Amino acid sequence: MAAGTGAWVALPSGLGRARADDEAATAGFDFATLRAKAEQLAAEPYRALDFVLPEPLAELNSAIYAQIRYRPERAVWQDTDAPFQITFFHLGSIYRQPVAISLVDQGHVQPVRYAPEMFELGVNGLADDLASELGFAGLSLHHGGGSDGSFDFAWFRGASYFRIRGREQAYGLAARGLAIDTALPEGEEFPFFRAFWVERPAPDADQLTMYALLDSPSVSGAYQFGLRPGVVTSADVKAVLFPRRGITKLGIAPLTSMFLFGENRGRTFDDFRPEVHNSDGLLINNGGGEWLWRPLANHRTLQVSAFLDDNPRGFGLIQRDRDFADFQDLQADFQLRPSFWVEPLGDWGPGAVELVEIPSDNESNDNIVAFWVSKAPAEAGRPIEIAYRLHAELDQPRRPPLGRVEATRIGPGRDAGMRRFTLDFAGGPLDELGSDAPLEVVAEAYRGELGPPALVRHQQIGGWRVWFDLNPHGEELCELRCFLKLRGEQVTETWIYRWTAP
């Protein structure tokens, strides 16, 4: 087997697919090498890892598992001139699948070996039962030094989930490497990152390069991440996928978040907080240049929405509420949780941004998913190349460069059975308008009927308030749209909403 295409994949000792040895660990490595391995893996029948998590770790609840901490003095590159460091997550609780982690220095690969003394285990006697080559659940990336100090800006743990954040941000929603058959009746498949390789950065590097091998019964894939931490942290993601079979729904650049309730409460929660969510809307800049804002909702039934498009310019799950008063939660810091924006690199062609809203009564559940689904089928043996840039940011006033929806509120309408929608628009060109500006409300409904809209100046936010009544006429679901025009030109994003009967 040629060097660079075979045995160098270093998995933890004892796993069914481990094929690494010391000589192979020093073979040359780059993205082309990883791509060849993923293609080779896809040509073979899928084989799950032959690994059983030791019982003491499997029985840990989330609170006790959280006591296990990596010792910071053991961080990779801690005492070097490298501007980045790496720490690791321990296996246990819901994290039951080990991943291989290796360092790459000028093309040479060195596996990182697990040892119990790397961790503060926090549980009396736990270390006595742990094998010396157990493996890791994932890794955390840190950027250090300089007058601003250091901070952890990314972590990868569990299936293909990863989180990034900018400086002064709290971790919130997650991204994934891939989503397969989400919300389909036959059930979702969760690919996982089987192994990671992290390149040693130069002393003056502002980017950390990492590679990952993805695998599942349906697909294998080679991933490259270019991670740049800062006030806004971004990740350039490049991947080549090799389907083992035809895939009904292949979700590209998936984002996963939580929405329990917001100002558009459709369900009653006995909670002291005004709002609870990591994200409060889906923002899309479609291929035609239109900006769409879809407030999230926690419906009583599963809702799947598809927004057809051709070559999207971007989409993301956004947190627009940024005041502590919006949440009143001293522990969660929802107001500091980032928005994720996906910027396609290259031609994505026709397809749809899909939004999945799953009913939830628990804020621990990530019940919101958004991703791109290409119109081109995912077929066995046909490689799929994808590239995009993921941004983690608190606010982006230029996105959109129009007036935006600041709030969506719903209450009883004028007559029985009606619902009143109250929308607040502000920002962009609206900031320059006086109260006598000849703004026009454009509002329409697919199913149901809207009453005449009203528009007033909203001095408190420097914007405008719109309201109208919806008469569902017995419909279980109504799709609504609204935006503002000035002298024939649209001056706000387009608000879109799916109302469902209680």
C-alpha positions as CSV (number, residue, x, y, z in Angstrom):
1,M,0.0,0.0,0.0
2,A,1.5,3.4,-1.0
3,A,2.5,5.8,1.7
4,G,0.0,8.5,2.2
5,T,-3.0,6.5,1.0
6,G,-3.4,3.7,3.5
7,A,-2.1,2.7,6.9
8,W,-1.4,6.1,8.3
9,V,-4.8,6.5,9.9
10,A,-4.0,6.3,13.6
11,L,-7.0,5.2,15.6
12,P,-6.9,4.4,19.3
13,S,-5.5,1.0,20.2
14,G,-8.1,-1.7,20.3
15,L,-10.5,-0.3,17.7
16,G,-11.7,-2.5,14.9
17,R,-10.4,-0.2,12.2
18,A,-7.0,0.7,13.7
19,R,-4.4,0.2,11.0
20,A,-1.6,2.5,12.1
21,D,2.0,1.7,13.1
22,D,4.9,3.9,14.0
23,E,6.4,3.9,10.6
24,A,3.2,4.9,8.9
25,A,2.8,7.7,11.4
26,T,5.6,9.6,9.9
27,A,4.3,9.3,6.3
28,G,3.7,12.5,4.3
29,F,0.3,14.1,4.9
30,D,-1.8,16.8,3.1
31,F,-5.4,17.2,2.0
32,A,-4.8,15.1,-1.2
33,T,-3.7,12.3,1.1
34,L,-6.9,12.6,3.2
35,R,-9.1,12.7,0.1
36,A,-7.5,9.5,-1.2
37,K,-8.2,7.8,2.1
38,A,-11.8,8.9,2.2
39,E,-12.4,7.7,-1.3
40,Q,-10.8,4.3,-0.4
41,L,-12.9,4.1,2.7
42,A,-16.1,4.7,0.8
43,A,-15.3,1.9,-1.6
44,E,-15.3,-0.5,1.3
45,P,-18.4,-1.7,3.3
46,Y,-19.0,0.4,6.3
47,R,-17.7,-1.0,9.6
48,A,-18.5,0.6,12.9
49,L,-15.8,1.0,15.5
50,D,-15.3,-2.1,17.6
51,F,-15.3,-0.2,20.9
52,V,-17.3,-0.4,24.2
53,L,-16.9,2.5,26.6
54,P,-15.9,1.2,30.1
55,E,-18.8,1.0,32.4
56,P,-17.6,3.6,35.0
57,L,-17.5,6.2,32.2
58,A,-20.7,5.2,30.5
59,E,-22.6,5.6,33.8
60,L,-21.5,9.2,34.4
61,N,-24.3,11.7,34.4
62,S,-23.7,15.0,32.7
63,A,-23.0,16.9,35.9
64,I,-20.2,14.5,37.1
65,Y,-18.8,14.2,33.6
66,A,-18.5,18.0,33.5
67,Q,-16.1,17.7,36.4
68,I,-13.5,16.0,34.2
69,R,-11.1,18.7,33.0
70,Y,-8.0,18.6,30.8
71,R,-5.0,19.9,32.7
72,P,-4.1,23.2,31.0
73,E,-0.4,22.7,31.6
74,R,-0.6,19.6,29.4
75,A,-1.9,21.6,26.4
76,V,-0.2,20.9,23.1
77,W,2.3,23.7,22.2
78,Q,1.9,25.2,25.6
79,D,5.6,26.0,26.1
80,T,6.5,26.8,22.5
81,D,6.3,29.9,20.3
82,A,3.1,28.6,18.6
83,P,0.2,31.0,18.8
84,F,-2.3,28.2,19.3
85,Q,-2.7,25.4,21.8
86,I,-4.8,22.2,21.9
87,T,-6.6,20.5,24.8
88,F,-8.7,17.4,24.7
89,F,-12.1,16.1,25.9
90,H,-12.4,12.9,27.9
91,L,-14.8,10.1,27.0
92,G,-17.8,9.5,29.2
93,S,-21.5,10.1,29.6
94,I,-23.1,10.7,26.1
95,Y,-19.6,10.9,24.5
96,R,-19.0,7.2,23.9
97,Q,-17.1,7.0,20.6
98,P,-13.3,7.7,20.6
99,V,-11.6,9.7,17.9
100,A,-8.0,9.6,16.8
101,I,-6.1,12.9,17.0
102,S,-2.7,13.5,15.4
103,L,-0.3,16.4,15.0
104,V,1.2,17.3,11.6
105,D,4.5,19.1,11.3
106,Q,5.8,19.7,7.8
107,G,3.8,16.8,6.5
108,H,4.9,14.3,9.2
109,V,2.2,12.8,11.4
110,Q,2.5,12.1,15.1
111,P,-0.5,10.5,16.9
112,V,-1.5,12.0,20.3
113,R,-1.6,9.2,22.9
114,Y,-4.2,9.3,25.7
115,A,-3.1,9.0,29.4
116,P,-5.3,9.4,32.4
117,E,-2.9,11.9,34.0
118,M,-3.7,14.4,31.3
119,F,-7.0,15.0,33.1
120,E,-8.3,16.2,36.4
121,L,-10.8,13.3,36.7
122,G,-12.9,14.8,39.5
123,V,-14.3,11.4,40.5
124,N,-12.7,9.4,43.3
125,G,-11.1,6.1,42.0
126,L,-12.1,6.7,38.4
127,A,-8.5,6.7,37.1
128,D,-8.0,3.2,38.6
129,D,-10.3,1.7,36.0
130,L,-9.1,3.5,32.9
131,A,-6.9,2.0,30.2
132,S,-3.8,3.9,29.3
133,E,-4.8,4.0,25.6
134,L,-8.5,4.8,26.0
135,G,-8.7,7.6,23.4
136,F,-10.3,11.0,23.4
137,A,-13.9,12.3,22.8
138,G,-12.7,15.4,20.9
139,L,-10.5,18.5,21.1
140,S,-10.6,22.2,21.9
141,L,-8.6,24.9,20.2
142,H,-7.2,27.9,21.9
143,H,-5.6,31.1,20.7
144,G,-3.1,32.7,23.1
145,G,-0.7,35.5,23.8
146,G,-0.7,39.2,23.2
147,S,-2.3,42.0,25.1
148,D,-5.8,40.4,24.8
149,G,-4.8,37.2,26.5
150,S,-5.9,33.8,25.3
151,F,-9.3,32.2,24.8
152,D,-10.7,28.9,23.5
153,F,-12.4,29.6,20.2
154,A,-13.5,26.2,18.8
155,W,-14.2,22.6,19.9
156,F,-15.1,19.4,18.1
157,R,-16.9,16.7,20.0
158,G,-19.7,14.3,19.3
159,A,-20.6,12.9,15.8
160,S,-19.6,15.7,13.4
161,Y,-20.6,18.6,15.7
162,F,-18.4,21.6,16.3
163,R,-18.7,25.0,17.8
164,I,-16.8,28.2,17.2
165,R,-17.0,31.6,18.9
166,G,-15.4,35.0,18.8
167,R,-13.7,36.8,21.6
168,E,-16.2,38.0,24.2
169,Q,-18.8,35.5,22.9
170,A,-20.4,32.6,24.8
171,Y,-20.7,29.2,23.1
172,G,-24.2,28.7,21.7
173,L,-25.4,27.0,18.6
174,A,-23.4,24.3,16.8
175,A,-22.3,23.5,13.3
176,R,-22.0,20.0,11.8
177,G,-19.9,18.5,9.2
178,L,-22.9,17.0,7.5
179,A,-26.6,16.2,8.0
180,I,-28.2,13.1,6.4
181,D,-32.0,12.5,6.1
182,T,-32.9,15.0,8.8
183,A,-36.6,14.9,9.7
184,L,-37.4,12.1,7.2
185,P,-39.7,9.2,8.5
186,E,-37.0,6.6,8.1
187,G,-34.8,8.4,10.6
188,E,-31.7,10.6,10.6
189,E,-28.2,9.3,10.2
190,F,-25.4,11.0,12.1
191,P,-22.0,10.9,10.4
192,F,-19.0,11.3,12.7
193,F,-15.5,12.6,12.5
194,R,-13.4,9.5,12.9
195,A,-10.0,11.2,13.1
196,F,-8.4,14.7,13.3
197,W,-5.1,16.0,12.2
198,V,-3.9,19.5,13.3
199,E,-1.0,21.3,11.6
200,R,1.6,23.0,13.7
201,P,1.3,26.7,13.0
202,A,4.1,29.1,12.4
203,P,4.9,31.6,15.3
204,D,3.2,34.5,13.4
205,A,0.2,32.5,12.1
206,D,-3.3,33.9,12.5
207,Q,-5.0,30.7,11.2
208,L,-4.9,27.1,12.4
209,T,-5.4,24.4,9.8
210,M,-7.1,21.1,10.8
211,Y,-8.2,18.1,8.8
212,A,-10.9,15.5,9.6
213,L,-12.0,12.2,8.2
214,L,-15.8,11.8,8.2
215,D,-17.5,8.4,8.1
216,S,-21.0,6.8,8.3
217,P,-22.9,4.0,6.7
218,S,-23.9,6.3,3.8
219,V,-20.8,8.4,3.1
220,S,-17.2,9.1,3.9
221,G,-15.5,12.5,3.5
222,A,-12.3,14.5,3.7
223,Y,-12.5,17.9,5.5
224,Q,-10.1,20.8,5.8
225,F,-10.8,23.6,8.3
226,G,-9.0,26.9,8.2
227,L,-9.8,28.5,11.6
228,R,-9.2,32.2,12.3
229,P,-10.1,33.4,15.8
230,G,-10.9,37.0,16.6
231,V,-13.7,39.3,17.5
232,V,-15.4,37.5,14.7
233,T,-14.1,33.9,14.4
234,S,-14.4,32.3,11.0
235,A,-13.8,28.8,9.6
236,D,-13.1,28.1,5.9
237,V,-14.5,24.6,5.3
238,K,-13.5,22.5,2.3
239,A,-14.7,19.0,1.9
240,V,-15.0,16.2,-0.6
241,L,-17.7,13.6,0.0
242,F,-17.9,10.1,-1.3
243,P,-21.4,8.6,-1.0
244,R,-21.6,4.8,-0.5
245,R,-25.3,4.9,-1.6
246,G,-27.8,7.3,-2.9
247,I,-28.8,9.8,-0.2
248,T,-32.3,11.1,-0.1
249,K,-31.5,14.4,1.7
250,L,-27.9,15.5,2.0
251,G,-27.7,18.6,4.3
252,I,-24.6,20.8,3.5
253,A,-23.2,23.3,6.1
254,P,-25.8,22.3,8.7
255,L,-26.4,24.5,11.7
256,T,-28.1,23.3,14.9
257,S,-29.6,25.6,17.5
258,M,-32.2,25.8,20.3
259,F,-35.4,27.9,20.4
260,L,-37.7,27.3,23.3
261,F,-39.7,30.6,23.3
262,G,-39.3,34.2,22.3
263,E,-41.5,37.3,22.0
264,N,-43.6,35.4,19.4
265,R,-44.8,32.9,22.0
266,G,-47.1,30.4,20.4
267,R,-46.9,28.0,23.4
268,T,-47.1,28.7,27.2
269,F,-44.0,28.0,29.3
270,D,-44.0,28.4,33.1
271,D,-40.7,30.3,33.2
272,F,-39.5,33.5,34.8
273,R,-37.4,34.5,31.7
274,P,-38.9,36.6,28.9
275,E,-37.1,34.5,26.2
276,V,-35.0,31.4,25.9
277,H,-33.1,30.7,22.7
278,N,-29.7,30.4,21.1
279,S,-31.0,31.9,17.9
280,D,-34.2,33.7,17.1
281,G,-34.3,33.6,13.3
282,L,-33.1,32.2,10.0
283,L,-31.6,34.9,7.6
284,I,-31.2,34.1,3.9
285,N,-29.6,36.2,1.2
286,N,-30.8,34.4,-1.9
287,G,-29.2,34.2,-5.3
288,G,-31.5,37.0,-6.5
289,G,-30.2,39.4,-3.9
290,E,-33.4,39.3,-1.7
291,W,-33.0,39.2,2.1
292,L,-35.4,36.9,3.9
293,W,-36.0,36.9,7.7
294,R,-37.9,33.9,9.1
295,P,-38.4,34.2,12.9
296,L,-38.0,30.8,14.6
297,A,-41.0,29.2,16.4
298,N,-41.5,26.3,18.7
299,H,-44.6,24.7,17.1
300,R,-46.6,21.9,18.6
301,T,-45.8,19.7,15.6
302,L,-42.7,19.1,13.5
303,Q,-42.3,21.8,10.8
304,V,-40.1,21.5,7.7
305,S,-39.7,24.5,5.4
306,A,-37.7,24.7,2.1
307,F,-36.7,28.0,0.6
308,L,-35.9,27.3,-3.1
309,D,-32.9,29.1,-4.5
310,D,-30.1,29.1,-7.1
311,N,-26.6,30.0,-6.0
312,P,-27.4,31.4,-2.5
313,R,-25.2,34.2,-1.3
314,G,-25.5,33.2,2.3
315,F,-27.7,31.9,5.1
316,G,-27.5,31.6,8.9
317,L,-29.2,31.2,12.2
318,I,-29.1,34.6,13.9
319,Q,-29.4,35.8,17.5
320,R,-30.8,39.4,17.2
321,D,-31.8,39.9,20.8
322,R,-28.7,41.3,22.4
323,D,-29.9,42.9,25.7
324,F,-29.7,41.1,29.0
325,A,-33.3,42.3,29.6
326,D,-34.4,40.1,26.7
327,F,-33.5,36.9,28.7
328,Q,-32.9,37.8,32.4
329,D,-30.6,34.7,32.7
330,L,-27.4,35.2,34.7
331,Q,-26.0,31.8,33.9
332,A,-26.8,31.2,30.3
333,D,-25.6,34.5,28.7
334,F,-28.0,34.1,25.8
335,Q,-27.3,37.7,24.8
336,L,-23.6,36.7,24.1
337,R,-24.2,33.6,22.1
338,P,-23.1,34.0,18.5
339,S,-24.9,34.1,15.2
340,F,-23.6,31.7,12.6
341,W,-23.5,32.9,8.9
342,V,-22.7,30.5,6.1
343,E,-21.0,32.2,3.0
344,P,-20.8,29.8,0.1
345,L,-17.5,29.7,-1.8
346,G,-18.0,28.8,-5.4
347,D,-21.1,27.8,-7.3
348,W,-23.7,25.9,-5.3
349,G,-26.3,25.8,-8.1
350,P,-30.0,25.2,-7.6
351,G,-31.4,23.8,-4.4
352,A,-33.0,25.0,-1.2
353,V,-32.2,26.2,2.3
354,E,-34.2,23.9,4.6
355,L,-35.3,24.8,8.1
356,V,-36.4,22.1,10.5
357,E,-38.3,23.2,13.7
358,I,-38.8,20.4,16.2
359,P,-41.3,20.7,19.1
360,S,-39.4,21.0,22.4
361,D,-40.2,21.5,26.1
362,N,-36.6,21.5,27.2
363,E,-33.9,24.1,26.5
364,S,-31.3,21.3,26.6
365,N,-32.6,20.0,23.3
366,D,-31.2,21.5,20.1
367,N,-34.5,21.6,18.2
368,I,-33.6,23.9,15.2
369,V,-31.7,22.7,12.1
370,A,-30.9,24.7,9.0
371,F,-28.8,23.5,6.0
372,W,-28.5,23.6,2.2
373,V,-29.8,20.8,0.0
374,S,-28.6,20.7,-3.6
375,K,-31.1,19.8,-6.3
376,A,-28.4,17.5,-7.8
377,P,-28.8,14.0,-6.4
378,A,-26.3,12.5,-4.0
379,E,-25.4,9.3,-5.8
380,A,-23.1,6.4,-4.9
381,G,-19.7,6.8,-6.5
382,R,-20.1,10.5,-7.5
383,P,-17.8,12.7,-5.4
384,I,-19.3,15.9,-4.1
385,E,-17.1,19.0,-3.4
386,I,-18.2,21.7,-1.1
387,A,-16.6,24.9,0.2
388,Y,-17.9,27.6,2.5
389,R,-16.9,30.1,5.1
390,L,-18.6,30.0,8.5
391,H,-18.7,33.2,10.6
392,A,-19.4,33.4,14.4
393,E,-20.4,37.0,15.2
394,L,-22.4,38.9,17.7
395,D,-23.9,41.4,15.3
396,Q,-23.4,42.4,11.7
397,P,-25.1,45.8,10.9
398,R,-24.4,45.4,7.2
399,R,-26.2,42.1,7.0
400,P,-28.7,43.0,5.7
401,P,-28.0,46.5,4.3
402,L,-31.7,47.2,4.7
403,G,-34.2,47.8,7.4
404,R,-34.5,44.6,9.5
405,V,-37.1,43.0,11.6
406,E,-36.4,43.7,15.3
407,A,-39.3,41.9,16.8
408,T,-42.3,39.7,15.9
409,R,-45.2,39.6,18.4
410,I,-48.5,37.7,18.1
411,G,-51.7,38.1,20.0
412,P,-55.5,38.1,19.7
413,G,-56.9,40.0,16.7
414,R,-59.9,42.3,16.4
415,D,-62.5,39.5,16.2
416,A,-62.7,36.0,17.6
417,G,-60.5,33.5,15.8
418,M,-58.2,36.2,14.4
419,R,-54.5,36.6,15.3
420,R,-52.7,40.0,15.3
421,F,-49.1,40.2,14.1
422,T,-47.1,43.2,15.3
423,L,-43.7,43.7,13.5
424,D,-41.0,46.2,14.4
425,F,-38.7,47.4,11.6
426,A,-35.5,49.5,12.1
427,G,-32.0,50.1,10.7
428,G,-30.6,50.6,7.3
429,P,-32.3,53.3,5.2
430,L,-35.1,53.6,7.8
431,D,-32.7,55.5,10.0
432,E,-32.7,58.5,7.7
433,L,-36.5,58.8,7.3
434,G,-38.8,61.2,9.0
435,S,-42.2,60.3,10.4
436,D,-43.8,61.7,7.3
437,A,-42.0,59.4,4.9
438,P,-44.4,57.8,2.4
439,L,-43.7,54.2,3.4
440,E,-45.9,51.5,2.0
441,V,-46.6,48.1,3.7
442,V,-46.7,45.1,1.5
443,A,-48.3,42.2,3.3
444,E,-49.8,39.0,1.9
445,A,-50.9,35.5,3.1
446,Y,-50.8,32.1,1.5
447,R,-53.9,30.5,3.0
448,G,-55.9,32.6,5.4
449,E,-56.8,36.3,4.9
450,L,-55.0,39.4,6.1
451,G,-56.8,42.5,7.2
452,P,-55.7,46.0,6.2
453,P,-52.2,46.7,7.7
454,A,-51.4,49.7,9.9
455,L,-48.0,51.6,10.1
456,V,-46.8,54.0,12.7
457,R,-43.5,55.6,13.6
458,H,-41.8,53.7,16.5
459,Q,-39.7,56.4,18.3
460,Q,-38.3,54.1,20.9
461,I,-36.3,52.1,18.4
462,G,-36.0,54.8,15.7
463,G,-38.0,52.6,13.3
464,W,-41.5,51.7,12.4
465,R,-44.2,49.3,13.7
466,V,-46.6,47.4,11.4
467,W,-49.6,45.4,12.5
468,F,-52.3,43.4,10.7
469,D,-54.8,40.7,11.6
470,L,-54.8,37.2,10.2
471,N,-58.1,35.3,9.8
472,P,-57.1,31.7,9.2
473,H,-60.6,30.7,8.0
474,G,-60.1,27.3,9.6
475,E,-56.7,26.6,8.0
476,E,-54.1,24.7,10.1
477,L,-51.2,26.5,8.5
478,C,-50.8,29.9,6.9
479,E,-47.6,31.4,5.3
480,L,-47.2,35.2,5.6
481,R,-44.9,37.8,4.1
482,C,-44.4,41.5,4.8
483,F,-41.9,44.2,3.9
484,L,-41.8,48.0,3.5
485,K,-41.4,50.0,0.3
486,L,-40.5,53.6,-0.3
487,R,-41.3,55.2,-3.6
488,G,-41.5,51.8,-5.3
489,E,-38.3,50.4,-3.8
490,Q,-38.1,47.8,-1.1
491,V,-36.2,49.2,1.9
492,T,-36.5,46.3,4.4
493,E,-35.8,42.6,4.4
494,T,-38.8,40.4,3.7
495,W,-40.4,39.0,6.8
496,I,-41.7,35.5,6.3
497,Y,-43.6,33.5,8.9
498,R,-45.3,30.1,9.2
499,W,-48.3,30.3,11.5
500,T,-49.8,27.0,12.8
501,A,-53.0,26.5,14.6
502,P,-52.7,26.0,18.4
